Amino acid sequence: MPAKPHLNIITAGHVDHGKSTLIGRLLFESGAIREDELRKLQTLAQEYKIEGAEFAYILDKEKEERIRGMTIDIMHKPFETNKYFFTVIDCPGHRDFVKNMITGASQADAAILVISARPGEGIQEQTKEHVFLIKVLGINQLIVAITKMDLVNWDKNVYEKLKNEAISLLKPLGFDVDKIPFIPVSGQQGENLFRRSDKMPWYSGPTLVEALDMLQVPPRPVDKPLRIPIQDVYSITGVGTVPVGKVETGILRENDRVIFEPSGLIGEVKSIEIHHQRVPEARPGDNIGFNVRGIAKEQIRRGDVVGHPDNPPTVAKEFIAQIIVLQHPTVIAAGYTPVFHCHTATQACTIEEIIAKIDPRTGQVIQERPDFIKTGDAARIRVRPLRPFVIEKQSEFPELARFAIRDMGITVAAGVCLDVVKAK
């Protein structure tokens, strides 16, 4: 593995705003993709009659994604800048795929928010939802890329208008907009990515890569107990069962005994890989695949969390959480059972009780035991998962305490777990 510090970054933003193209171009120019690979993809793009889609194809590997021209699942790709080694997580923008976006965001240290300058595109509902989720899932470092500047003739006024709209979206959510670079780019033509563009002499800020190098590595909690939420699991011929996920806290070493919760199964770690390179140990921030002996692929699910048997992940019988209602067509009352998305897990949970309505700014109680809460309200609630799942307290493992609540195809609320009653 490279000696450079490692950062995970996601792309977020509305469908068709050029996220995959932007990252594809970045990977190509950083040398992560070879000329001959790009030529093959150009031929493919011509076959599918989507001219110029070759950069997006670097990330959109699924045939369905290429034909439909959209990202469905999350894609991990490594690339390097002068300062950092990045894993880029290309997230879907389409609203049907938001749950995959949540999984991606739960693994990221920073985000590139992509906003298209093309007339009629700009900031959309999906852009707003992604920004909410980025904030809720604890990502505080943001870069805004205003893409497709080539389609508006590199017009400074278009850029300024979108920059101001983005500021009025981000500022009320608590983002420090003075620290966020707003970069006009063209992914298709590679302007302002690695090299400063001569097409936009009016822009004096950093290029995209300079902005990436200005990011900070968040503290890596190596001294905490091990927690790895599982994103996927494979059965590889000649190797065996290989779960995949990001180490959130603690250290995983070869030959460790590990426990998967909520199933309670125990196995032994035979080998660990990061981007197909074998390593003796994995630390917080690493996206890994590890071969585990003693457990079959069918016994592991996305959303399981791995720890050491002497300090296993917490399986909740019920938990107390603080939430804020982002959007709900009517009201939320006790008995409501939406789907909670926490780290890589998705679990239907019933809100058993609304304990109190609170002031989101101060945390003071406004009303004890209200009958219901609605859009804009913050509250403390008691929640019971319909099936066992892992969630941790904010005070101990903030990485596994944050969640989004979805229903009817929208993110209705977001919150954090304050306390857990452990399942027996």
Number of C-alpha atoms within 10 A of each C-alpha: 12 8 7 13 12 20 21 24 24 28 29 29 29 25 23 18 23 27 30 30 26 24 24 27 26 21 21 18 17 16 12 14 17 12 10 9 12 18 12 11 18 18 14 17 20 13 11 13 11 15 12 16 23 26 25 26 24 21 26 26 14 14 10 12 16 20 14 12 18 21 26 22 21 18 19 17 17 15 17 17 14 10 15 20 19 19 22 25 26 27 29 29 28 16 17 12 16 23 22 19 26 23 24 28 30 27 27 23 21 25 24 21 22 30 28 28 27 16 10 8 13 20 19 14 10 18 21 16 21 23 21 19 22 25 18 21 27 18 20 15 21 28 22 23 29 26 26 25 24 18 13 14 11 19 16 15 10 18 22 13 12 19 20 12 13 21 17 12 17 19 12 9 12 10 18 14 15 9 10 15 19 28 23 34 28 25 26 20 15 18 23 24 26 17 14 19 18 10 14 17 10 11 17 10 14 20 23 25 18 18 18 23 15 14 16 13 15 12 8 14 17 17 10 14 19 24 26 29 31 24 22 17 21 17 14 11 7 6 13 18 23 25 24 22 24 23 27 27 23 19 21 26 16 17 16 18 18 22 22 25 24 22 15 15 15 18 19 17 18 18 20 23 20 16 14 10 10 14 15 12 17 22 19 22 24 22 21 24 26 27 23 25 18 11 17 15 16 10 11 22 20 17 24 25 31 26 26 19 18 10 12 19 27 21 22 22 19 23 20 21 25 23 23 24 20 19 16 18 9 10 13 18 16 18 14 13 21 17 19 23 23 29 30 27 24 19 19 18 21 19 22 17 20 24 20 21 25 20 14 16 7 7 13 11 15 14 12 13 14 15 14 16 20 19 16 12 17 25 27 24 21 19 24 20 20 13 12 19 25 26 29 24 20 16 10 13 18 17 22 28 22 27 28 25 24 21 14 10 11 17 23 22 26 25 22 25 26 19 20 20 13 15 13 6
